[in-house]
Amino acid sequence: MPEDFRCYLVTREGDRVTAGITRRPMSELPTGDVLIRVQFSSVNYKDAMAATGNPGVARKLPHVPGIDAAGVVVESTRADLPVGTEVVVTGRELGVERWGGWAEYLRIPGEWALRRPQALTLEDAMTIGTAGFTAAQCLLAVRSHGVRPPDGDIVVTGATGGVGSLAVKLFASQGYRVVAVSGKADKHEWLRQLGAAEVIDRSAVLDSSSRPLLSARWAGAVDTVGGAMLASVVKGTLHRGCVAACGVVGGPELPLNVYPFILRGVTLAGIDSAWCPEDRRRVIWELLSTSWKPNDLAVQRTVVDLDQVADVVPKILAGEVSGRTVVRVATEND
Ligand code: NDP
């Protein structure tokens, strides 16, 4: 075992947060019964927040971001996870309370590790990552509220983002007619390739009036944006429709009143992936690696090395990234 490991570390110097690639001694890794040699991680919006020292995500500094990781067990005290097992880790405290996947090594409680599903490579699993897991939770929520493909359109906001693009693909693959909402005029064709039947600009959905209800257009929704966009979607949802709310890139406030709920019976389903119960988590990964497995994952990913994530962070915070960014942590010599 090496004495130290390479990682992307966020630190504080006085009032200033700085971040970059460095080496840290193995002894600084947190306790846990499984040590993983990380092969791939990914860049989520939450990671970009952690990478800039946002205290709501990076609870204490110094910190290593990375809410997703995939790699190989190199030390273990658990019989169910022997050395050599390939594993995928997403959510819980990873990359938030605990140092995450933007590092060559990761030590975690073994129950956080999922054996790599047979049908997915580690790189595919990280292309899906928390984003795909969240999109799948949205699909489960919409379906469990009884919304079926013949009921009407599913709107996906922030459609070119990690969660959004995988939601477009997932709902389309399950027979829904997906309307993708995006601020990127140059990505409409790409969204159609993913399965969107229609692509519209944000301004066509965003309503800044104080009207309590809008003309009803959506049987269901995946909202990755929050704020006024989420409110607009809820106000425009059909009778008995379901809106799965998972994001906050457009702000945390929700300018709504109760009328969509009491006059149209709209359901607002909250989606929380970090602490999704274990049994449901396993069911979702099973679906994502079998009947819900997204095809052509390569179309949706950009692969960068660990020393390139610093360039991705400001772009994802500015809403400029499309699809999933997978981080190749292991180097050619590994
Ligand atoms: P990305 O940055 O990949 O995608 C966000 C997308 O939202 C952008 O690509 C852009 O898409 C759109 N967007 C960005 N800024 C704005 C804005 N001001 N107004 C409207 N649209 C905007 O992020 P992720 O997919 O990783 O995450 C999306 C959201 O979901 C984040 O808030 C994240 O924290 C949350 N999330 C929540 C989870 C949960 O468990 N609840 C789990 C995972 C993510 P376009 O240009 O196409 O409009």
Boltz pocket constraint, residues with backbone or C-beta under 6 A from the ligand:
constraints:
  - pocket:
      binder: B
      contacts: [[A, 43], [A, 44], [A, 45], [A, 46], [A, 130], [A, 131], [A, 134], [A, 157], [A, 158], [A, 159], [A, 160], [A, 161], [A, 162], [A, 163], [A, 164], [A, 181], [A, 182], [A, 183], [A, 184], [A, 202], [A, 224], [A, 225], [A, 229], [A, 245], [A, 246], [A, 247], [A, 248], [A, 249], [A, 250], [A, 271], [A, 272], [A, 273], [A, 274], [A, 316], [A, 317], [A, 318], [A, 319], [A, 320], [A, 321], [A, 322], [A, 323]]
      max_distance: 6.0
